[in-house]
Every structure is written in structure tokens, then in C-alpha cells.
Amino acid sequence: MYGSSRFAKGAAFGIRFADTGPGIPAVDRQSVFRRFYRAEESWNKPGNGLGLSLTYAIAAMHMSVDILDVPLGCTVQSIRRTADRERPA
């Protein structure tokens, strides 16, 4: 990972994580959140396919999770709209 940032815009807030790796092809972007999934390009690299699935499981309980289309590497963004927050009783 080369960077992360937090942001707030209007009625939303979130976090972005970015790296300069090979990126995730568009056809694999939803699959990478499944346990043990490894894109064909990563079969010869170390790993077991659990990193993004665990991160997604935790983040998705609290906010939306998306992989953004960027020219280099991969950027994962999580957003939560303040109107979606639970209100105390």
C-alpha cells in the first residue's frame, strides 16, 4: 500500500486505500472479495486469497466498498453516508 486518505463530502465520509501494484482487471473486481479467490495473474505469487475478503467483510458491515478504476495500481474506497447512521433511541 502506498497511501490512504480520509475524506468528508456533503453527507458522506469515507476512506481510500491505494497501491501501485498491477491493479485488478475489471472482470475480477467483484470476485476478489470472495474467500480464496485469486485472479489468474496472481497464481504464481504468494498469498491465499483472504486479504481482501476479510477486509471487505469488516468494512461492508459499516459502509459501502468499491474498487475504483484508476490508471495505475488499485484503489479501494469505502463510503458511509451520514444519513445511513443508526440514530440512538
GROMACS elastic network, one bead per residue, 0.5 to 0.9 nm:
[ bonds ]
;  ai    aj funct       b0    kb
    1     4     6  0.79667   500
    1    17     6  0.71227   500
    1    18     6  0.58485   500
    1    20     6  0.73139   500
    1    21     6  0.84747   500
    2    17     6  0.79954   500
    2    18     6  0.60166   500
    2    20     6  0.68303   500
    3    16     6  0.82209   500
    3    17     6  0.59753   500
    3    18     6  0.54105   500
    3    19     6  0.67088   500
    4    15     6  0.71207   500
    4    16     6  0.53759   500
    4    18     6  0.61817   500
    4    19     6  0.89459   500
    5    14     6  0.84915   500
    5    15     6  0.56137   500
    5    16     6  0.52875   500
    5    17     6  0.67856   500
    5    18     6  0.88599   500
    6    13     6  0.75647   500
    6    14     6  0.57755   500
    6    16     6  0.64603   500
    7    12     6  0.84268   500
    7    13     6  0.56071   500
    7    14     6  0.55046   500
    7    15     6  0.62186   500
    7    16     6  0.82429   500
    8    11     6  0.77377   500
    8    12     6  0.57980   500
    8    14     6  0.65120   500
    8    15     6  0.88849   500
    9    12     6  0.54095   500
    9    13     6  0.61900   500
    9    14     6  0.88038   500
   10    13     6  0.80452   500
   10    81     6  0.88022   500
   10    82     6  0.89186   500
   11    80     6  0.86157   500
   11    81     6  0.56143   500
   11    82     6  0.53229   500
   11    83     6  0.68660   500
   12    79     6  0.66237   500
   12    80     6  0.55799   500
   12    82     6  0.54431   500
   12    83     6  0.80901   500
   13    78     6  0.84426   500
   13    79     6  0.57188   500
   13    80     6  0.55808   500
   13    81     6  0.63670   500
   13    82     6  0.72744   500
   14    63     6  0.82511   500
   14    77     6  0.72141   500
   14    78     6  0.53057   500
   14    80     6  0.60031   500
   14    81     6  0.84766   500
   15    76     6  0.83944   500
   15    77     6  0.58386   500
   15    78     6  0.54145   500
   15    79     6  0.67567   500
   16    75     6  0.66714   500
   16    76     6  0.56481   500
   16    78     6  0.64360   500
   16    79     6  0.87852   500
   17    74     6  0.81620   500
   17    75     6  0.55366   500
   17    76     6  0.53008   500
   17    77     6  0.65205   500
   17    78     6  0.88813   500
   18    73     6  0.71954   500
   18    74     6  0.55881   500
   18    76     6  0.64478   500
   18    77     6  0.86984   500
   19    22     6  0.88510   500
   19    23     6  0.82376   500
   19    72     6  0.81255   500
   19    73     6  0.53279   500
   19    74     6  0.55093   500
   19    75     6  0.66225   500
   20    23     6  0.74831   500
   20    72     6  0.59492   500
   20    74     6  0.66890   500
   20    75     6  0.89831   500
   21    24     6  0.88405   500
   21    72     6  0.73133   500
   21    74     6  0.67577   500
   22    25     6  0.89318   500
   22    72     6  0.71711   500
   22    73     6  0.51760   500
   22    74     6  0.75267   500
   23    70     6  0.83237   500
   23    71     6  0.85907   500
   23    72     6  0.66057   500
   23    75     6  0.83462   500
   24    27     6  0.82476   500
   24    28     6  0.64401   500
   24    29     6  0.61913   500
   24    32     6  0.84167   500
   24    39     6  0.81127   500
   24    67     6  0.85023   500
   24    69     6  0.89301   500
   24    73     6  0.76160   500
   24    74     6  0.64747   500
   25    28     6  0.54763   500
   25    29     6  0.64701   500
   25    39     6  0.85688   500
   26    29     6  0.53242   500
   26    30     6  0.83274   500
   26    69     6  0.81119   500
   27    30     6  0.76221   500
   27    31     6  0.80558   500
   28    31     6  0.51371   500
   28    32     6  0.60951   500
   28    38     6  0.89446   500
   28    39     6  0.66728   500
   29    32     6  0.56985   500
   29    33     6  0.77614   500
   29    66     6  0.87241   500
   29    67     6  0.67154   500
   30    33     6  0.60602   500
   30    34     6  0.79007   500
   30    66     6  0.88079   500
   30    67     6  0.84106   500
   31    34     6  0.55520   500
   31    35     6  0.88763   500
   31    37     6  0.67297   500
   31    38     6  0.85175   500
   31    39     6  0.84424   500
   32    35     6  0.78369   500
   32    36     6  0.84677   500
   32    37     6  0.57778   500
   32    38     6  0.68614   500
   32    39     6  0.74238   500
   32    49     6  0.78044   500
   32    52     6  0.66481   500
   32    53     6  0.69869   500
   33    36     6  0.88309   500
   33    37     6  0.75003   500
   33    49     6  0.87671   500
   33    50     6  0.83740   500
   33    51     6  0.86611   500
   33    52     6  0.55844   500
   33    54     6  0.80187   500
   33    55     6  0.84369   500
   33    56     6  0.62895   500
   33    57     6  0.82639   500
   34    37     6  0.56520   500
   34    49     6  0.80739   500
   34    50     6  0.79863   500
   34    52     6  0.80095   500
   34    53     6  0.54445   500
   34    54     6  0.89257   500
   34    56     6  0.89298   500
   35    38     6  0.89394   500
   35    48     6  0.88227   500
   35    49     6  0.61518   500
   35    50     6  0.54631   500
   35    51     6  0.85047   500
   35    52     6  0.81941   500
   35    53     6  0.53618   500
   35    54     6  0.78095   500
   36    48     6  0.59117   500
   36    50     6  0.55058   500
   36    51     6  0.89024   500
   36    53     6  0.79572   500
   37    48     6  0.79367   500
   37    49     6  0.50782   500
   37    50     6  0.76340   500
   37    53     6  0.85289   500
   38    41     6  0.80614   500
   38    42     6  0.62231   500
   38    43     6  0.65386   500
   38    47     6  0.85567   500
   38    48     6  0.75308   500
   38    49     6  0.54751   500
   39    42     6  0.55288   500
   39    43     6  0.68676   500
   39    49     6  0.89587   500
   40    43     6  0.55009   500
   40    44     6  0.85338   500
   41    44     6  0.74101   500
   41    45     6  0.84624   500
   42    45     6  0.52704   500
   42    46     6  0.79966   500
   42    47     6  0.85088   500
   43    46     6  0.79008   500
   43    47     6  0.86259   500
   47    50     6  0.79290   500
   47    51     6  0.84719   500
   48    51     6  0.79576   500
   49    52     6  0.72755   500
   49    53     6  0.74273   500
   50    53     6  0.52389   500
   50    54     6  0.60042   500
   50    55     6  0.85179   500
   51    54     6  0.55207   500
   51    55     6  0.62931   500
   51    56     6  0.85924   500
   52    55     6  0.50159   500
   52    56     6  0.58397   500
   52    57     6  0.84470   500
   53    56     6  0.50734   500
   53    57     6  0.61061   500
   53    58     6  0.87688   500
   54    57     6  0.51307   500
   54    58     6  0.64297   500
   54    59     6  0.86514   500
   55    58     6  0.54057   500
   55    59     6  0.60847   500
   55    60     6  0.83649   500
   56    59     6  0.51333   500
   56    60     6  0.56274   500
   56    61     6  0.84649   500
   56    65     6  0.69336   500
   57    60     6  0.54386   500
   57    61     6  0.66500   500
   58    61     6  0.56351   500
   58    62     6  0.74012   500
   59    62     6  0.55020   500
   59    63     6  0.59923   500
   59    64     6  0.73745   500
   59    65     6  0.69380   500
   59    78     6  0.73078   500
   60    63     6  0.51265   500
   60    64     6  0.56323   500
   60    65     6  0.62221   500
   60    78     6  0.82898   500
   61    64     6  0.83053   500
   62    79     6  0.88544   500
   62    80     6  0.72257   500
   62    85     6  0.88880   500
   63    78     6  0.61387   500
   63    79     6  0.55246   500
   63    81     6  0.79295   500
   63    84     6  0.88442   500
   64    77     6  0.81216   500
   64    78     6  0.53502   500
   64    79     6  0.53441   500
   64    80     6  0.63871   500
   65    76     6  0.70861   500
   65    77     6  0.57927   500
   65    79     6  0.67971   500
   66    75     6  0.84958   500
   66    76     6  0.57352   500
   66    77     6  0.52962   500
   66    78     6  0.63831   500
   66    79     6  0.85452   500
   67    74     6  0.72376   500
   67    75     6  0.58679   500
   67    77     6  0.62685   500
   67    78     6  0.88938   500
   68    74     6  0.71558   500
   68    75     6  0.54424   500
   68    76     6  0.60652   500
   68    77     6  0.69641   500
   69    72     6  0.88952   500
   69    74     6  0.76106   500
   69    75     6  0.74889   500
   70    73     6  0.69511   500
   70    74     6  0.66089   500
   70    75     6  0.69022   500
   71    74     6  0.84571   500
   72    75     6  0.89168   500
   80    83     6  0.84770   500
   80    84     6  0.69995   500
   80    85     6  0.79560   500
   81    84     6  0.53396   500
   81    85     6  0.72064   500
   82    85     6  0.54330   500
   82    86     6  0.89618   500
   83    86     6  0.81841   500
   84    87     6  0.88868   500
